[in-house]
Amino acid sequence: VRRLLLIVALACGCGSRLDGGSDPTHDDVNPADRKILGVPEPYPADPGLRDRQDELDSAMRTRRQIAWATVQKVLQPIALTDPTLGASVPRFQTWYAKDDFVRMFKKLYLDLGTAGRKARGPFSDEALVAIFPWNATMVDQLASWPADRYAQYLARLQNDLDVQGEGAGHRVSYSPSVMSHLFRNYAGVLDCLPRLPALDPAAPPVSSDNFTACYASEFPVDAAVVKAQWVRAEFGAKLGGYVTGADGLTRRIADGAAADWGDGDTQEDPGADRIHTARLSNGNVFRLAGLHIMTKELRKWLWITLWWSPDPDSDFGADRPVALDGVWRNYKMCVVSAADEKDPAPTDAFADLPSLQAALGATGAIAGTPSWCSNPYLEKGAGNARTNCIGCHQHAGTALTPEQILADPTRFPDNGRREVRANFPTDYLWALQRTDNLGAVVSDEAAYYDSFEKGTP
Ligand code: HEC
């Protein structure tokens, strides 16, 4: 009976958001979506990039070229599983959402058995290999998803706007290897969460190749995570447009300015031909205004962000490669490979692209000063227009809030951009404790089984 209850609990935890969840911006990947998307496509990492860290750090032009190539891989169209659809979505939309993590972790932990759970034993390699295809077809076993309901759900995908709703609308998506790494290290996560608040930021890393406190090793090179900003599009909803050329940046982030992106310089109403647009299964239409990307191709990650622009070929869009086509030609990009700018003359190489050269100059790109990269749509805090991704993310795993990091020039100089830690407890990932709260998924599940298994023989 208990096993039956567990299976029921497992099944119910899944599709519940489907029927018009209360917050449409957090509509996730339900079991039917997952079947449509299939087992996600890995991130095709360049394993040679780590050896080029110095080259990236010391040459802005190379850094931006590599970043655009990375963007292309993240956005590459990937076919949906049903060949009759003949449709594809950008690669990142095939990646895992929080509810994929919940389904897969619950299944792995259930199958581990009482003895394995009590020992906090590892999942077997076979179990880890099998969990992705299981998740991609588990809808077929759900009583709540009989074949005709799935067929209707699929038939709903009438045009590209509907298709783009698959894997869209939620905040954070994880490449498959991020999931595998968290599964392999679930016991480490359980163990580290209560220890994190007391961790000394100056303590040397546990070993020369592991600066984390939660995992037996750092994330693998093909780990990639994106954070999306989807904005409602119907009923004439306008989207703020931002001037990110030298003028707009100087006004916002020069010394003494508030460094706040605010609501936008213009009001825009771009159609689906000018901005990536998706209709979710609940009928709501969203625009992709911004996309953060972090990949573990560099040890402290490569940090990239894309933002939509009404004037896309100037400044941070001026060097966009022609190979990046379609709607993506309307996005601008910045990149950070280290906390400090190490290009001895970051703007010199851009004489042929004067608007980009001027904009980079306006970010204060000078060797030895903190690097810069910030997204007008995703970074809304006071001081957040003067940040660089890596400086704030170094604190992931601590109890600090972004607001504290942005606004304490004594402890966290330059709006938190300087590297001030010697260890990086969760490998720069906030998701264990914030928003998706993956750590709580693991600890709640463990506590649930402990409540009746602990003390049993
Ligand atoms: C001031 C702090 C801060 C800055 C600056 C910042 N982030 Fe984050 N980031 C967060 C927090 C906090 C989260 C957790 C999710 C949330 O609260 O939205 C997060 C989440 C993410 C995620 C999802 C994975 C995770 O860690 O949970 C990605 C990817 C990401 N950020 C990339 C970037 C990139 C790229 C930049 C720079 C362009 C950037 N971030 C700048 C604080 C920051």
Residues whose N, C-alpha, C, O or C-beta is under 5 A from the ligand:
A	BS01	HEC	V172 V225 V226 K227 H292 I293 M294 W303 I304 T305 C373 S374 N375 T387 N388 C389 C392 P402 Y428 L429 W430 A431 R434 T435
